[in-house]
Amino acid sequence: MKLNSLVGLSLLTGTLLFCSNVNAADLTKETKITKEQATETALKQVPGGKLKESELEKENGKLVYSFDISVKKGIKEVQVDAVTGKVVSIKSESAQDEANEKAAERKRN
């Protein structure tokens, strides 16, 4: 599986965009905790939640496991640092927020 990352470089004359493929196996080599450990940590943050989706990604220069966890009123996105195992962020997303995020992802790919 390949993950696409988009790096933008703003120039005086405009914006230059570079697309590069990052192999998920390469990212996995950089982790210090397993996906299972990260999943357990994420689910502890959302009691009663059900794991919907997960991925390993670089976000803001940090390697994180990102989990979408279903709750009664939408989705909780929990990010766990793939090196330290600490929770990086917890965000609430409505169904519409999640749909918008998926649409934006499809446009990038």
Secondary structure, 3 states (H helix, E strand, C coil): CEEEEEEEEEECCEEEEEEEEEEHHHHHHCCCCCHHHHHHHHHHHCCCCEEEEEEEEEECCEEEEEEEEEECCEEEEEEEECCCCCEEEEEEECHHHHHHHHHHHHHHC
